[in-house]
Amino acid sequence: MRIVFRAASLFPSAPTPLFAVAAGPAARVVLLQAPVGVYLSSAFVIQPSAELRDTADNRVTSDSFSRLTARLEHTPGGAAPFTDRSSLLIGSSTVQVAAGVATFLDLGISWGAPAGDYRL
């Protein structure tokens, strides 16, 4: 990308050297894929994934060094308040981000999880 400066009465124009525009630093996490196929004591059939985005909602593809940790929240009656039940997660609950995307590989919910509604 470059910027070109022009004046109607002057010639030639004055272009700047080429420069790159990149995403800013990570500002939030967005869920790309929710877990599907939730069976107690086994990994989700379709694993969750999330991406890091900057304040302009761009994926932060330059980030391959952050680690993302899943947290499990539970409510017995389906309404707030949710309580932290991350100890019920099985598999790797923390994964390395690659090009701004974190994909879980073996995450699931343990056999001892009580009935109710959950969210990651």
C-alpha angles and dihedrals in degrees: 000000000000141000121236121206118206137174121196094230098042133073136226113035120235113232122190121232115271116276135181128239115211137180116270126241120301112279103167146006121241124196110235099176126018117213114270129193100035111193121163116257096011137085118271111268090230112030123224122250134187138185136216115238134188126228090274089056095251120143108251096232091171091068113094096136105066123095123217123208124202118223124198120214126190138194121183095210102037096252136089138315100070117193128209110260098163090134087074092064117106126199126026109337093179122059137176117253115236118196089340096310128107117198121186116217109189108011120146145139122269125244093252095064113129122231117271141081122312137191133187 
